Amino acid sequence: MILDDYFFIHREVLAWKYLGAACKQDNKGQLQCPLKQRAQMGTLNPHQHASAAMSVEFLGREKVNLKGGPQDLLKLELKNESGTWQLWLDDQFKVMRMLVVGENTEVVRD
């Protein structure tokens, strides 16, 4: 997996890879993910000429207030040696909110 400092989409791709590997859809089409189960992935950041291990963990569903009102979103946490990212995805697996823990950085999709 290639990461770039300048693009948030790469975190979304990591989330998709995790969801595809760790989660299953039930008979009704609902996504079923194991809680608190970490998966390890290798990443490469060409800008920094560095590789790193990253863990991804499903933290459940959470109600989040966005422009359109409250939404029930999937919550994932991505961790590596450079920090922790929390991602909230809608039911179409689009990242709606991203938070860099401890850095006062938040991104919300319009």
PDB file as gemmi writes it, atoms N, CA and C in Angstrom:
CRYST1    1.000    1.000    1.000  90.00  90.00  90.00 P 1                      
ATOM      1  N   MET A   1       0.845  -1.167   0.000  1.00  0.00           N  
ATOM      2  CA  MET A   1       0.000   0.000   0.000  1.00  0.00           C  
ATOM      3  C   MET A   1       0.895   1.236   0.000  1.00  0.00           C  
ATOM      4  N   ILE A   2       0.622   2.169  -0.895  1.00  0.00           N  
ATOM      5  CA  ILE A   2       1.408   3.392  -1.007  1.00  0.00           C  
ATOM      6  C   ILE A   2       0.673   4.507  -0.275  1.00  0.00           C  
ATOM      7  N   LEU A   3       1.386   5.220   0.576  1.00  0.00           N  
ATOM      8  CA  LEU A   3       0.833   6.377   1.279  1.00  0.00           C  
ATOM      9  C   LEU A   3       1.564   7.625   0.807  1.00  0.00           C  
ATOM     10  N   ASP A   4       0.868   8.721   0.781  1.00  0.00           N  
ATOM     11  CA  ASP A   4       1.474   9.996   0.435  1.00  0.00           C  
ATOM     12  C   ASP A   4       1.003  11.008   1.460  1.00  0.00           C  
ATOM     13  N   ASP A   5       1.901  11.847   1.934  1.00  0.00           N  
ATOM     14  CA  ASP A   5       1.559  12.831   2.955  1.00  0.00           C  
ATOM     15  C   ASP A   5       0.458  13.788   2.522  1.00  0.00           C  
ATOM     16  N   TYR A   6       0.308  13.993   1.234  1.00  0.00           N  
ATOM     17  CA  TYR A   6      -0.562  15.038   0.746  1.00  0.00           C  
ATOM     18  C   TYR A   6      -1.969  14.581   0.365  1.00  0.00           C  
ATOM     19  N   PHE A   7      -2.286  13.308   0.457  1.00  0.00           N  
ATOM     20  CA  PHE A   7      -3.584  12.828   0.004  1.00  0.00           C  
ATOM     21  C   PHE A   7      -4.278  12.004   1.076  1.00  0.00           C  
ATOM     22  N   PHE A   8      -5.481  12.440   1.453  1.00  0.00           N  
ATOM     23  CA  PHE A   8      -6.277  11.714   2.429  1.00  0.00           C  
ATOM     24  C   PHE A   8      -6.901  10.467   1.822  1.00  0.00           C  
ATOM     25  N   ILE A   9      -7.055  10.420   0.510  1.00  0.00           N  
ATOM     26  CA  ILE A   9      -7.689   9.281  -0.152  1.00  0.00           C  
ATOM     27  C   ILE A   9      -6.971   7.971   0.167  1.00  0.00           C  
ATOM     28  N   HIS A  10      -5.678   8.043   0.432  1.00  0.00           N  
ATOM     29  CA  HIS A  10      -4.917   6.829   0.715  1.00  0.00           C  
ATOM     30  C   HIS A  10      -5.376   6.186   2.016  1.00  0.00           C  
ATOM     31  N   ARG A  11      -5.783   7.007   2.977  1.00  0.00           N  
ATOM     32  CA  ARG A  11      -6.324   6.441   4.219  1.00  0.00           C  
ATOM     33  C   ARG A  11      -7.660   5.762   3.939  1.00  0.00           C  
ATOM     34  N   GLU A  12      -8.436   6.327   3.020  1.00  0.00           N  
ATOM     35  CA  GLU A  12      -9.698   5.714   2.636  1.00  0.00           C  
ATOM     36  C   GLU A  12      -9.454   4.355   1.983  1.00  0.00           C  
ATOM     37  N   VAL A  13      -8.435   4.263   1.137  1.00  0.00           N  
ATOM     38  CA  VAL A  13      -8.109   2.986   0.494  1.00  0.00           C  
ATOM     39  C   VAL A  13      -7.672   1.959   1.539  1.00  0.00           C  
ATOM     40  N   LEU A  14      -6.898   2.374   2.536  1.00  0.00           N  
ATOM     41  CA  LEU A  14      -6.530   1.460   3.626  1.00  0.00           C  
ATOM     42  C   LEU A  14      -7.777   0.967   4.357  1.00  0.00           C  
ATOM     43  N   ALA A  15      -8.724   1.863   4.590  1.00  0.00           N  
ATOM     44  CA  ALA A  15      -9.973   1.467   5.251  1.00  0.00           C  
ATOM     45  C   ALA A  15     -10.715   0.440   4.407  1.00  0.00           C  
ATOM     46  N   TRP A  16     -10.785   0.651   3.091  1.00  0.00           N  
ATOM     47  CA  TRP A  16     -11.458  -0.300   2.205  1.00  0.00           C  
ATOM     48  C   TRP A  16     -10.772  -1.657   2.233  1.00  0.00           C  
ATOM     49  N   LYS A  17      -9.450  -1.641   2.226  1.00  0.00           N  
ATOM     50  CA  LYS A  17      -8.704  -2.905   2.251  1.00  0.00           C  
ATOM     51  C   LYS A  17      -9.004  -3.666   3.542  1.00  0.00           C  
ATOM     52  N   TYR A  18      -9.017  -2.961   4.668  1.00  0.00           N  
ATOM     53  CA  TYR A  18      -9.327  -3.588   5.952  1.00  0.00           C  
ATOM     54  C   TYR A  18     -10.758  -4.145   5.947  1.00  0.00           C  
ATOM     55  N   LEU A  19     -11.728  -3.324   5.521  1.00  0.00           N  
ATOM     56  CA  LEU A  19     -13.126  -3.759   5.523  1.00  0.00           C  
ATOM     57  C   LEU A  19     -13.324  -4.975   4.630  1.00  0.00           C  
ATOM     58  N   GLY A  20     -12.636  -5.007   3.489  1.00  0.00           N  
ATOM     59  CA  GLY A  20     -12.752  -6.142   2.577  1.00  0.00           C  
ATOM     60  C   GLY A  20     -12.157  -7.414   3.143  1.00  0.00           C  
ATOM     61  N   ALA A  21     -11.105  -7.277   3.955  1.00  0.00           N  
ATOM     62  CA  ALA A  21     -10.432  -8.449   4.509  1.00  0.00           C  
ATOM     63  C   ALA A  21     -11.029  -8.917   5.835  1.00  0.00           C  
ATOM     64  N   ALA A  22     -11.448  -7.991   6.694  1.00  0.00           N  
ATOM     65  CA  ALA A  22     -11.842  -8.351   8.057  1.00  0.00           C  
ATOM     66  C   ALA A  22     -13.350  -8.473   8.259  1.00  0.00           C  
ATOM     67  N   CYS A  23     -14.147  -7.873   7.374  1.00  0.00           N  
ATOM     68  CA  CYS A  23     -15.588  -7.814   7.591  1.00  0.00           C  
ATOM     69  C   CYS A  23     -16.337  -8.688   6.584  1.00  0.00           C  
ATOM     70  N   LYS A  24     -17.555  -9.026   6.944  1.00  0.00           N  
ATOM     71  CA  LYS A  24     -18.415  -9.841   6.087  1.00  0.00           C  
ATOM     72  C   LYS A  24     -19.788  -9.178   6.024  1.00  0.00           C  
ATOM     73  N   GLN A  25     -20.524  -9.440   4.931  1.00  0.00           N  
ATOM     74  CA  GLN A  25     -21.893  -8.955   4.839  1.00  0.00           C  
ATOM     75  C   GLN A  25     -22.840 -10.085   5.216  1.00  0.00           C  
ATOM     76  N   ASP A  26     -23.851  -9.742   6.025  1.00  0.00           N  
ATOM     77  CA  ASP A  26     -24.834 -10.757   6.401  1.00  0.00           C  
ATOM     78  C   ASP A  26     -25.872 -10.906   5.287  1.00  0.00           C  
ATOM     79  N   ASN A  27     -26.886 -11.739   5.513  1.00  0.00           N  
ATOM     80  CA  ASN A  27     -27.917 -12.022   4.502  1.00  0.00           C  
ATOM     81  C   ASN A  27     -28.711 -10.785   4.093  1.00  0.00           C  
ATOM     82  N   LYS A  28     -28.774  -9.789   4.969  1.00  0.00           N  
ATOM     83  CA  LYS A  28     -29.520  -8.559   4.683  1.00  0.00           C  
ATOM     84  C   LYS A  28     -28.629  -7.484   4.055  1.00  0.00           C  
ATOM     85  N   GLY A  29     -27.367  -7.805   3.812  1.00  0.00           N  
ATOM     86  CA  GLY A  29     -26.448  -6.843   3.209  1.00  0.00           C  
ATOM     87  C   GLY A  29     -25.772  -5.916   4.198  1.00  0.00           C  
ATOM     88  N   GLN A  30     -25.987  -6.148   5.493  1.00  0.00           N  
ATOM     89  CA  GLN A  30     -25.376  -5.318   6.530  1.00  0.00           C  
ATOM     90  C   GLN A  30     -23.947  -5.784   6.786  1.00  0.00           C  
ATOM     91  N   LEU A  31     -23.043  -4.835   6.969  1.00  0.00           N  
ATOM     92  CA  LEU A  31     -21.645  -5.151   7.213  1.00  0.00           C  
ATOM     93  C   LEU A  31     -21.450  -5.600   8.662  1.00  0.00           C  
ATOM     94  N   GLN A  32     -20.785  -6.711   8.860  1.00  0.00           N  
ATOM     95  CA  GLN A  32     -20.482  -7.242  10.183  1.00  0.00           C  
ATOM     96  C   GLN A  32     -18.964  -7.274  10.349  1.00  0.00           C  
ATOM     97  N   CYS A  33     -18.445  -6.456  11.261  1.00  0.00           N  
ATOM     98  CA  CYS A  33     -17.004  -6.385  11.501  1.00  0.00           C  
ATOM     99  C   CYS A  33     -16.715  -6.776  12.947  1.00  0.00           C  
ATOM    100  N   PRO A  34     -15.634  -7.496  13.170  1.00  0.00           N  
ATOM    101  CA  PRO A  34     -15.280  -7.839  14.547  1.00  0.00           C  
ATOM    102  C   PRO A  34     -14.779  -6.605  15.291  1.00  0.00           C  
ATOM    103  N   LEU A  35     -15.327  -6.373  16.481  1.00  0.00           N  
ATOM    104  CA  LEU A  35     -14.894  -5.234  17.291  1.00  0.00           C  
ATOM    105  C   LEU A  35     -13.508  -5.479  17.878  1.00  0.00           C  
ATOM    106  N   LYS A  36     -12.739  -4.417  17.934  1.00  0.00           N  
ATOM    107  CA  LYS A  36     -11.427  -4.412  18.601  1.00  0.00           C  
ATOM    108  C   LYS A  36     -10.478  -5.480  18.063  1.00  0.00           C  
ATOM    109  N   GLN A  37     -10.583  -5.796  16.793  1.00  0.00           N  
ATOM    110  CA  GLN A  37      -9.652  -6.735  16.175  1.00  0.00           C  
ATOM    111  C   GLN A  37      -8.739  -5.950  15.238  1.00  0.00           C  
ATOM    112  N   ARG A  38      -7.458  -5.914  15.574  1.00  0.00           N  
ATOM    113  CA  ARG A  38      -6.497  -5.154  14.766  1.00  0.00           C  
ATOM    114  C   ARG A  38      -5.946  -5.997  13.632  1.00  0.00           C  
ATOM    115  N   ALA A  39      -5.777  -5.330  12.514  1.00  0.00           N  
ATOM    116  CA  ALA A  39      -5.119  -5.956  11.372  1.00  0.00           C  
ATOM    117  C   ALA A  39      -3.869  -5.142  11.065  1.00  0.00           C  
ATOM    118  N   GLN A  40      -2.789  -5.818  10.747  1.00  0.00           N  
ATOM    119  CA  GLN A  40      -1.534  -5.149  10.406  1.00  0.00           C  
ATOM    120  C   GLN A  40      -1.382  -5.079   8.896  1.00  0.00           C  
ATOM    121  N   MET A  41      -0.925  -3.929   8.398  1.00  0.00           N  
ATOM    122  CA  MET A  41      -0.659  -3.737   6.974  1.00  0.00           C  
ATOM    123  C   MET A  41       0.681  -3.037   6.819  1.00  0.00           C  
ATOM    124  N   GLY A  42       1.375  -3.382   5.767  1.00  0.00           N  
ATOM    125  CA  GLY A  42       2.595  -2.667   5.446  1.00  0.00           C  
ATOM    126  C   GLY A  42       2.285  -1.490   4.544  1.00  0.00           C  
ATOM    127  N   THR A  43       2.966  -0.381   4.743  1.00  0.00           N  
ATOM    128  CA  THR A  43       2.760   0.806   3.912  1.00  0.00           C  
ATOM    129  C   THR A  43       4.108   1.339   3.440  1.00  0.00           C  
ATOM    130  N   LEU A  44       4.057   2.113   2.368  1.00  0.00           N  
ATOM    131  CA  LEU A  44       5.248   2.756   1.819  1.00  0.00           C  
ATOM    132  C   LEU A  44       4.907   4.208   1.561  1.00  0.00           C  
ATOM    133  N   ASN A  45       5.730   5.124   2.033  1.00  0.00           N  
ATOM    134  CA  ASN A  45       5.549   6.551   1.800  1.00  0.00           C  
ATOM    135  C   ASN A  45       6.702   7.026   0.923  1.00  0.00           C  
ATOM    136  N   PRO A  46       6.483   7.202  -0.394  1.00  0.00           N  
ATOM    137  CA  PRO A  46       7.572   7.574  -1.280  1.00  0.00           C  
ATOM    138  C   PRO A  46       8.120   8.968  -1.003  1.00  0.00           C  
ATOM    139  N   HIS A  47       7.279   9.886  -0.514  1.00  0.00           N  
ATOM    140  CA  HIS A  47       7.730  11.247  -0.208  1.00  0.00           C  
ATOM    141  C   HIS A  47       8.802  11.241   0.883  1.00  0.00           C  
ATOM    142  N   GLN A  48       8.610  10.395   1.867  1.00  0.00           N  
ATOM    143  CA  GLN A  48       9.549  10.314   2.986  1.00  0.00           C  
ATOM    144  C   GLN A  48      10.584   9.210   2.802  1.00  0.00           C  
ATOM    145  N   HIS A  49      10.503   8.478   1.703  1.00  0.00           N  
ATOM    146  CA  HIS A  49      11.401   7.340   1.467  1.00  0.00           C  
ATOM    147  C   HIS A  49      11.388   6.404   2.668  1.00  0.00           C  
ATOM    148  N   ALA A  50      10.170   6.059   3.100  1.00  0.00           N  
ATOM    149  CA  ALA A  50      10.033   5.253   4.310  1.00  0.00           C  
ATOM    150  C   ALA A  50       8.927   4.223   4.151  1.00  0.00           C  
ATOM    151  N   SER A  51       9.111   3.110   4.827  1.00  0.00           N  
ATOM    152  CA  SER A  51       8.058   2.114   4.935  1.00  0.00           C  
ATOM    153  C   SER A  51       7.705   1.975   6.408  1.00  0.00           C  
ATOM    154  N   ALA A  52       6.493   1.514   6.664  1.00  0.00           N  
ATOM    155  CA  ALA A  52       6.067   1.382   8.050  1.00  0.00           C  
ATOM    156  C   ALA A  52       4.932   0.379   8.145  1.00  0.00           C  
ATOM    157  N   ALA A  53       4.780  -0.171   9.317  1.00  0.00           N  
ATOM    158  CA  ALA A  53       3.628  -1.023   9.600  1.00  0.00           C  
ATOM    159  C   ALA A  53       2.501  -0.135  10.109  1.00  0.00           C  
ATOM    160  N   MET A  54       1.287  -0.490   9.734  1.00  0.00           N  
ATOM    161  CA  MET A  54       0.126   0.251  10.201  1.00  0.00           C  
ATOM    162  C   MET A  54      -0.898  -0.751  10.705  1.00  0.00           C  
ATOM    163  N   SER A  55      -1.531  -0.419  11.818  1.00  0.00           N  
ATOM    164  CA  SER A  55      -2.623  -1.267  12.301  1.00  0.00           C  
ATOM    165  C   SER A  55      -3.944  -0.549  12.057  1.00  0.00           C  
ATOM    166  N   VAL A  56      -4.958  -1.339  11.740  1.00  0.00           N  
ATOM    167  CA  VAL A  56      -6.301  -0.815  11.504  1.00  0.00           C  
ATOM    168  C   VAL A  56      -7.239  -1.584  12.414  1.00  0.00           C  
ATOM    169  N   GLU A  57      -8.149  -0.855  13.048  1.00  0.00           N  
ATOM    170  CA  GLU A  57      -9.074  -1.483  13.997  1.00  0.00           C  
ATOM    171  C   GLU A  57     -10.471  -0.900  13.814  1.00  0.00           C  
ATOM    172  N   PHE A  58     -11.490  -1.763  13.811  1.00  0.00           N  
ATOM    173  CA  PHE A  58     -12.883  -1.341  13.745  1.00  0.00           C  
ATOM    174  C   PHE A  58     -13.346  -1.003  15.154  1.00  0.00           C  
ATOM    175  N   LEU A  59     -13.878   0.216  15.342  1.00  0.00           N  
ATOM    176  CA  LEU A  59     -14.306   0.649  16.672  1.00  0.00           C  
ATOM    177  C   LEU A  59     -15.822   0.684  16.836  1.00  0.00           C  
ATOM    178  N   GLY A  60     -16.555   0.241  15.819  1.00  0.00           N  
ATOM    179  CA  GLY A  60     -18.013   0.199  15.917  1.00  0.00           C  
ATOM    180  C   GLY A  60     -18.670   1.271  15.081  1.00  0.00           C  
ATOM    181  N   ARG A  61     -19.915   1.547  15.397  1.00  0.00           N  
ATOM    182  CA  ARG A  61     -20.670   2.601  14.719  1.00  0.00           C  
ATOM    183  C   ARG A  61     -20.854   3.750  15.700  1.00  0.00           C  
ATOM    184  N   GLU A  62     -20.934   4.960  15.161  1.00  0.00           N  
ATOM    185  CA  GLU A  62     -21.052   6.145  16.013  1.00  0.00           C  
ATOM    186  C   GLU A  62     -21.915   7.185  15.301  1.00  0.00           C  
ATOM    187  N   LYS A  63     -22.780   7.857  16.059  1.00  0.00           N  
ATOM    188  CA  LYS A  63     -23.565   8.961  15.506  1.00  0.00           C  
ATOM    189  C   LYS A  63     -22.665  10.199  15.461  1.00  0.00           C  
ATOM    190  N   VAL A  64     -22.605  10.811  14.269  1.00  0.00           N  
ATOM    191  CA  VAL A  64     -21.773  11.986  14.056  1.00  0.00           C  
ATOM    192  C   VAL A  64     -22.631  13.076  13.432  1.00  0.00           C  
ATOM    193  N   ASN A  65     -22.542  14.299  13.951  1.00  0.00           N  
ATOM    194  CA  ASN A  65     -23.266  15.428  13.377  1.00  0.00           C  
ATOM    195  C   ASN A  65     -22.457  16.016  12.234  1.00  0.00           C  
ATOM    196  N   LEU A  66     -23.026  15.958  11.040  1.00  0.00           N  
ATOM    197  CA  LEU A  66     -22.419  16.551   9.854  1.00  0.00           C  
ATOM    198  C   LEU A  66     -23.393  17.588   9.308  1.00  0.00           C  
ATOM    199  N   LYS A  67     -23.053  18.225   8.199  1.00  0.00           N  
ATOM    200  CA  LYS A  67     -23.901  19.274   7.633  1.00  0.00           C  
ATOM    201  C   LYS A  67     -25.343  18.825   7.406  1.00  0.00           C  
ATOM    202  N   GLY A  68     -25.530  17.611   6.945  1.00  0.00           N  
ATOM    203  CA  GLY A  68     -26.872  17.102   6.671  1.00  0.00           C  
ATOM    204  C   GLY A  68     -27.611  16.629   7.911  1.00  0.00           C  
ATOM    205  N   GLY A  69     -27.021  16.756   9.079  1.00  0.00           N  
ATOM    206  CA  GLY A  69     -27.619  16.285  10.315  1.00  0.00           C  
ATOM    207  C   GLY A  69     -26.878  15.064  10.837  1.00  0.00           C  
ATOM    208  N   PRO A  70     -27.393  14.447  11.906  1.00  0.00           N  
ATOM    209  CA  PRO A  70     -26.710  13.294  12.485  1.00  0.00           C  
ATOM    210  C   PRO A  70     -26.731  12.084  11.545  1.00  0.00           C  
ATOM    211  N   GLN A  71     -25.599  11.396  11.485  1.00  0.00           N  
ATOM    212  CA  GLN A  71     -25.467  10.193  10.662  1.00  0.00           C  
ATOM    213  C   GLN A  71     -24.832   9.094  11.494  1.00  0.00           C  
ATOM    214  N   ASP A  72     -25.253   7.867  11.243  1.00  0.00           N  
ATOM    215  CA  ASP A  72     -24.697   6.689  11.903  1.00  0.00           C  
ATOM    216  C   ASP A  72     -23.573   6.161  11.006  1.00  0.00           C  
ATOM    217  N   LEU A  73     -22.321   6.308  11.440  1.00  0.00           N  
ATOM    218  CA  LEU A  73     -21.166   5.993  10.601  1.00  0.00           C  
ATOM    219  C   LEU A  73     -20.302   4.895  11.216  1.00  0.00           C  
ATOM    220  N   LEU A  74     -19.588   4.178  10.353  1.00  0.00           N  
ATOM    221  CA  LEU A  74     -18.578   3.211  10.794  1.00  0.00           C  
ATOM    222  C   LEU A  74     -17.363   3.986  11.281  1.00  0.00           C  
ATOM    223  N   LYS A  75     -16.729   3.522  12.340  1.00  0.00           N  
ATOM    224  CA  LYS A  75     -15.546   4.202  12.870  1.00  0.00           C  
ATOM    225  C   LYS A  75     -14.363   3.243  12.859  1.00  0.00           C  
ATOM    226  N   LEU A  76     -13.268   3.685  12.243  1.00  0.00           N  
ATOM    227  CA  LEU A  76     -12.027   2.921  12.189  1.00  0.00           C  
ATOM    228  C   LEU A  76     -10.909   3.756  12.786  1.00  0.00           C  
ATOM    229  N   GLU A  77      -9.894   3.058  13.285  1.00  0.00           N  
ATOM    230  CA  GLU A  77      -8.702   3.734  13.784  1.00  0.00           C  
ATOM    231  C   GLU A  77      -7.483   3.154  13.092  1.00  0.00           C  
ATOM    232  N   LEU A  78      -6.671   4.038  12.509  1.00  0.00           N  
ATOM    233  CA  LEU A  78      -5.430   3.655  11.837  1.00  0.00           C  
ATOM    234  C   LEU A  78      -4.278   4.183  12.676  1.00  0.00           C  
ATOM    235  N   LYS A  79      -3.333   3.307  13.013  1.00  0.00           N  
ATOM    236  CA  LYS A  79      -2.190   3.707  13.839  1.00  0.00           C  
ATOM    237  C   LYS A  79      -0.897   3.265  13.184  1.00  0.00           C  
ATOM    238  N   ASN A  80       0.086   4.164  13.221  1.00  0.00           N  
ATOM    239  CA  ASN A  80       1.448   3.792  12.880  1.00  0.00           C  
ATOM    240  C   ASN A  80       2.383   4.621  13.744  1.00  0.00           C  
ATOM    241  N   GLU A  81       3.670   4.504  13.498  1.00  0.00           N  
ATOM    242  CA  GLU A  81       4.641   5.178  14.356  1.00  0.00           C  
ATOM    243  C   GLU A  81       4.536   6.696  14.304  1.00  0.00           C  
ATOM    244  N   SER A  82       3.923   7.234  13.243  1.00  0.00           N  
ATOM    245  CA  SER A  82       3.825   8.685  13.137  1.00  0.00           C  
ATOM    246  C   SER A  82       2.532   9.250  13.711  1.00  0.00           C  
ATOM    247  N   GLY A  83       1.595   8.389  14.107  1.00  0.00           N  
ATOM    248  CA  GLY A  83       0.384   8.915  14.717  1.00  0.00           C  
ATOM    249  C   GLY A  83      -0.829   8.028  14.557  1.00  0.00           C  
ATOM    250  N   THR A  84      -1.950   8.571  14.992  1.00  0.00           N  
ATOM    251  CA  THR A  84      -3.226   7.866  14.974  1.00  0.00           C  
ATOM    252  C   THR A  84      -4.246   8.689  14.204  1.00  0.00           C  
ATOM    253  N   TRP A  85      -4.924   8.033  13.274  1.00  0.00           N  
ATOM    254  CA  TRP A  85      -6.000   8.643  12.495  1.00  0.00           C  
ATOM    255  C   TRP A  85      -7.287   7.915  12.838  1.00  0.00           C  
ATOM    256  N   GLN A  86      -8.357   8.668  13.044  1.00  0.00           N  
ATOM    257  CA  GLN A  86      -9.675   8.070  13.192  1.00  0.00           C  
ATOM    258  C   GLN A  86     -10.494   8.463  11.974  1.00  0.00           C  
ATOM    259  N   LEU A  87     -11.183   7.484  11.391  1.00  0.00           N  
ATOM    260  CA  LEU A  87     -11.973   7.678  10.180  1.00  0.00           C  
ATOM    261  C   LEU A  87     -13.405   7.253  10.435  1.00  0.00           C  
ATOM    262  N   TRP A  88     -14.359   8.030   9.914  1.00  0.00           N  
ATOM    263  CA  TRP A  88     -15.772   7.694   9.964  1.00  0.00           C  
ATOM    264  C   TRP A  88     -16.250   7.544   8.533  1.00  0.00           C  
ATOM    265  N   LEU A  89     -16.822   6.386   8.205  1.00  0.00           N  
ATOM    266  CA  LEU A  89     -17.272   6.081   6.852  1.00  0.00           C  
ATOM    267  C   LEU A  89     -18.782   5.880   6.834  1.00  0.00           C  
ATOM    268  N   ASP A  90     -19.406   6.305   5.724  1.00  0.00           N  
ATOM    269  CA  ASP A  90     -20.840   6.082   5.582  1.00  0.00           C  
ATOM    270  C   ASP A  90     -21.091   4.666   5.064  1.00  0.00           C  
ATOM    271  N   ASP A  91     -22.341   4.336   4.784  1.00  0.00           N  
ATOM    272  CA  ASP A  91     -22.679   2.980   4.358  1.00  0.00           C  
ATOM    273  C   ASP A  91     -22.232   2.673   2.930  1.00  0.00           C  
ATOM    274  N   GLN A  92     -21.788   3.694   2.194  1.00  0.00           N  
ATOM    275  CA  GLN A  92     -21.205   3.477   0.866  1.00  0.00           C  
ATOM    276  C   GLN A  92     -19.674   3.450   0.960  1.00  0.00           C  
ATOM    277  N   PHE A  93     -19.157   3.438   2.186  1.00  0.00           N  
ATOM    278  CA  PHE A  93     -17.728   3.339   2.500  1.00  0.00           C  
ATOM    279  C   PHE A  93     -16.925   4.553   2.049  1.00  0.00           C  
ATOM    280  N   LYS A  94     -17.567   5.712   2.002  1.00  0.00           N  
ATOM    281  CA  LYS A  94     -16.866   6.968   1.747  1.00  0.00           C  
ATOM    282  C   LYS A  94     -16.480   7.573   3.085  1.00  0.00           C  
ATOM    283  N   VAL A  95     -15.255   8.060   3.195  1.00  0.00           N  
ATOM    284  CA  VAL A  95     -14.831   8.724   4.423  1.00  0.00           C  
ATOM    285  C   VAL A  95     -15.566  10.052   4.518  1.00  0.00           C  
ATOM    286  N   MET A  96     -16.305  10.235   5.601  1.00  0.00           N  
ATOM    287  CA  MET A  96     -17.070  11.455   5.821  1.00  0.00           C  
ATOM    288  C   MET A  96     -16.367  12.395   6.794  1.00  0.00           C  
ATOM    289  N   ARG A  97     -15.553  11.804   7.671  1.00  0.00           N  
ATOM    290  CA  ARG A  97     -14.842  12.609   8.669  1.00  0.00           C  
ATOM    291  C   ARG A  97     -13.530  11.917   8.983  1.00  0.00           C  
ATOM    292  N   MET A  98     -12.490  12.704   9.179  1.00  0.00           N  
ATOM    293  CA  MET A  98     -11.174  12.195   9.530  1.00  0.00           C  
ATOM    294  C   MET A  98     -10.604  13.065  10.635  1.00  0.00           C  
ATOM    295  N   LEU A  99      -9.954  12.440  11.587  1.00  0.00           N  
ATOM    296  CA  LEU A  99      -9.370  13.163  12.704  1.00  0.00           C  
ATOM    297  C   LEU A  99      -7.967  12.633  12.951  1.00  0.00           C  
ATOM    298  N   VAL A 100      -7.001  13.537  13.027  1.00  0.00           N  
ATOM    299  CA  VAL A 100      -5.647  13.155  13.409  1.00  0.00           C  
ATOM    300  C   VAL A 100      -5.567  13.381  14.919  1.00  0.00           C  
ATOM    301  N   VAL A 101      -5.507  12.299  15.679  1.00  0.00           N  
ATOM    302  CA  VAL A 101      -5.565  12.354  17.138  1.00  0.00           C  
ATOM    303  C   VAL A 101      -4.356  13.110  17.683  1.00  0.00           C  
ATOM    304  N   GLY A 102      -4.615  14.070  18.563  1.00  0.00           N  
ATOM    305  CA  GLY A 102      -3.554  14.814  19.229  1.00  0.00           C  
ATOM    306  C   GLY A 102      -2.952  15.940  18.412  1.00  0.00           C  
ATOM    307  N   GLU A 103      -3.455  16.171  17.195  1.00  0.00           N  
ATOM    308  CA  GLU A 103      -2.876  17.227  16.359  1.00  0.00           C  
ATOM    309  C   GLU A 103      -3.876  18.323  16.007  1.00  0.00           C  
ATOM    310  N   ASN A 104      -5.080  18.272  16.579  1.00  0.00           N  
ATOM    311  CA  ASN A 104      -6.082  19.285  16.315  1.00  0.00           C  
ATOM    312  C   ASN A 104      -6.354  19.436  14.813  1.00  0.00           C  
ATOM    313  N   THR A 105      -6.333  18.304  14.087  1.00  0.00           N  
ATOM    314  CA  THR A 105      -6.601  18.301  12.650  1.00  0.00           C  
ATOM    315  C   THR A 105      -7.837  17.454  12.389  1.00  0.00           C  
ATOM    316  N   GLU A 106      -8.823  18.066  11.738  1.00  0.00           N  
ATOM    317  CA  GLU A 106     -10.048  17.372  11.400  1.00  0.00           C  
ATOM    318  C   GLU A 106     -10.442  17.735   9.972  1.00  0.00           C  
ATOM    319  N   VAL A 107     -10.887  16.733   9.216  1.00  0.00           N  
ATOM    320  CA  VAL A 107     -11.358  16.946   7.858  1.00  0.00           C  
ATOM    321  C   VAL A 107     -12.765  16.380   7.781  1.00  0.00           C  
ATOM    322  N   VAL A 108     -13.695  17.176   7.245  1.00  0.00           N  
ATOM    323  CA  VAL A 108     -15.089  16.745   7.096  1.00  0.00           C  
ATOM    324  C   VAL A 108     -15.463  16.908   5.634  1.00  0.00           C  
ATOM    325  N   ARG A 109     -16.015  15.845   5.053  1.00  0.00           N  
ATOM    326  CA  ARG A 109     -16.433  15.888   3.646  1.00  0.00           C  
ATOM    327  C   ARG A 109     -17.689  16.742   3.516  1.00  0.00           C  
ATOM    328  N   ASP A 110     -17.728  17.583   2.484  1.00  0.00           N  
ATOM    329  CA  ASP A 110     -18.919  18.400   2.201  1.00  0.00           C  
ATOM    330  C   ASP A 110     -20.037  17.560   1.660  1.00  0.00           C  
TER     331      ASP A 110                                                      
END                                                                             
